C-alpha cells in the first residue's frame, strides 16, 4: 500500500495491514457492500444456425428487464429471442431483445420464472476482468467478492474492498472507527473508457445505489462534528459525493452518473482507499480530483518504478 499525504503530496511505501493504525478514533469508514452476480451467460438464438450468443448483464432495470452487452451485438435486434439452458439441455431462462441503449448495450426482457437469481446461479459465470486470461472457476464465486458483500447486483467487484479481511475489520473497529455500508452496483459507469477529447464531454452510464439510514446518520454526525469520512473505493466516493450534490444525505436509493475530475469539490470524503487505475480512465480522474493532479501523478510514477501492481487484484493507495 502506498500512502499519500493530501497536504504535502509526500508518499510513503507501506502495507495494507497497517491501515488500522492510519485511521483515527471517530472516523467513519464507508464500504460498498454490493455483491458480484454471475452475470455472464452463454445461450442460443433459437432456430438459427451459428446461433450462439454471449450476454453480460450490466444493470437490472426492473424485475424482469436488464441492460446487457451482447456478442454478436449487430444481430441483437428488437424481437430477437434468446434461450439459456443447463448442461442437460433444460431451458432455465428465456429473454427477448426489446431495444438498445445509448452506450451500445441491449435491453432484454426475461420471461418471468419462480426464482430468477437461483437460475442465474445455475447458468451464469463470474464476469472476471478481461485481463485475467482464463475461464472462471467455482472458487471465483467467493474469491471475486469482498468479505462484506451483501447486496447482489454488481458485474465487477468494488476492488478496494478486496483487501479487507475479517481480522483487519476487527482491528479497525477496535480503534474506535465506525464501519458502515453503502451500495453501488458496479456496471458500465465505473469502467467506461474515455472516448471524447474534452473532459466536459464525458458522460457516464448511470449505476444504481442505496444509502442506508444508519450510514446517513453516521455521515451527518461526522460532518457536523468535524470527524473524517473515509471511503473505501471510488464507487463509495461516487455515492457519497452524488448524495451531497443533490442535497440528500438521508436514506434513499437512486441512480448516479456523477463524474468527478480535477476541479471537482469533495463535500463528504476526507480520506480515500483505492486501487491503482489505468491512464486515461475516469477512475484515475476521480483520484486526481481528490488528491490533486500533480500529487497523484507523482505518486503513480513512484508506484510504477517500485513495481506496484495495478488492476483488480493489485495493490492499493491510502490518501489522507
Secondary structure, 3 states (H helix, E strand, C coil): CEEECCCCCCEEECCHHHHHHHCCCCCEEEEECEEECCCEEEEECCCCCCCEEEEEEEEECCCCEEEEEEECCCCCCCCCEEEEECCCCCEEEEEEEEEECCCCCEEEEECCCCCHHHHHHHHCECCCCCCCCCCCCCCHHHHCCCCCCCEEEECCCCHHHHHCCHHHHHHHHHCCCEEEEEEECCCHHHHCECCCCCHHHCCCCCEEEEECHHHHHHHHHHHHHCCCEEEECHHHHHHHHHHHHCCCCCCEEEEECCCCCCCCCCCCCCEEEEECCCCCEHHHHHHHHHHCHHHHHHHHHHHHHHCCCCCCCCCEEEEC
